[in-house]
Amino acid sequence: MLVNADLHIHSKYSMATSPRMDLPTLAQESKKKGIQLVATGDCLHPGWLSEIRKYKEEDGIFKLNGTHFVLTTEIEDVDQVHHLLIVPSVSKAEELYESMKSRSSNIDSDGRPNVRLKGEEIAQLSKDAGALLGPAHAFTPWTAMYAYHNSLKDCYGDMAGYIYFIELGLSADTSYADRISELGCLTFLSNSDAHSPYVNKLAREFNRFEMDAISFDELKMAIIREKGRRPVLNVGMYPEEGKYNESACTRCYKHYTIRESTIKGWKCSCGGSIKKGVKDRVNELATFDKPQHPVHRPPYLHLIPLSEIIAMAIEKGNNTKGVQEYGIFS
C-alpha cells in the first residue's frame, strides 16, 4: 500500500506554534490533504504525551478519525544542531525523556527541547530506545547539521553508521543533497515542519512510502529500505521558494551572491550579518557538479501550496476568508 506521510510537525506545546496544533485538528486537516500518517511532534513533552496517551496505541501508531500518528520529536543539541527522532512507543518516549531530563532546562516547558548532549550521544540514546534518528532540515543556515559540521561523522562520530535518513528542509531538494557523496546511501525525508494546521503549512512537504501496513515497524523498514518497503516519492517546494535558499542579511533580508558576501566580509550595508544560504553551502560541500542519484532514490515532485497561488492571484493573505472560499479549504 502507498502511504503519504508528514513526519515532522510541532504541537501546541512548542514555542511559536498555533494553539490549534492538537490531535483532533491535525487529524481533520491531514485527511483533507490526503495524508494518512502524521508525526505527533514533541513526544517528550509531558503535557503533550499525556494527551497522546488518551488514544489507543497499536504497533507504535495512534489512530484518530482515520488519520494515523507516529511519535516524533525534534531536539536541539549542545552545538545548536536539530535532530529528528521517530520513536517506537510511549514507553520508549518516556525512556528518552528520563535519559535527557537531567541534561535539559526546558524539556518540561518546550516541545522542542534543548539538551546538553552531543549528536553522538543523542544517537546512542536513540539507538538504545529503538528510535530512528537523523538531522532535521539538514542544510538550513540555522540549527542544522551542515550549518555547524562538514560531515555526518563530524556530527555523529562513531554513531554516524546508525543514521539512515536526513531531512532535506524547505530550501533544499534531492538535486541539492545528491551532490554530496556521503548522503547517497541515506533516505531523504521531505517534511513540513509545520507550526500551524493551515493548508499551506501542514504537509506542504511530504513523503510517499510503499508499506504493507501502517505501523512503526513498517515505517522503519520503509526508511531503511528493507523487505520491499521503501520511499517511492518525495514531494516538496521548489528550493528557491525556501526562505533560506540564498545567502541574505539577517536584518534587512537583502540577498547576496557568495562572491558579494565574501567581499563584504559577510556584513551587510545596513550593518546586519549576512547568513550563508543553502545553495551556497551545498556548493561548498558538493562532491559532484551535478547530482548523482543512487538507484534507490525516488522522484522528487515540486509543488507550491494552492492557497499561496490563490493568495497571490487575489492579493489577499494566505489564511483569509477569501482565499479559503476560492480553494474550498474549510
Secondary structure, 3 states (H helix, E strand, C coil): CEEEEECCECCCCCCCCCCCCCHHHHHHHHHHCCCCEEECCCCCCHHHHHHHCCCCEECCEEEECCEEEEEEEEEECCCCCEEEEEECCHHHHHHHHHHHHCCCCCCCCCCCCECCCCHHHHHHHHHHCCCEEEECCCCCCCCCHHHHCCCHHHHHHHHHHHCCEEECCCCCCHHHHCCCHHHCCCEEECCCCECCCCCCCCCCCEEEEECCCCCHHHHHHHHHCCCCCEEEEEEECCHHHCCCCCCEECCCCCECCHHHHHHCCCECCCCCEEECCHHHHHHHHCCCCCCCCCCCCCCEEECCCHHHHHHHHHCCCCCCHHHHHHHCCC
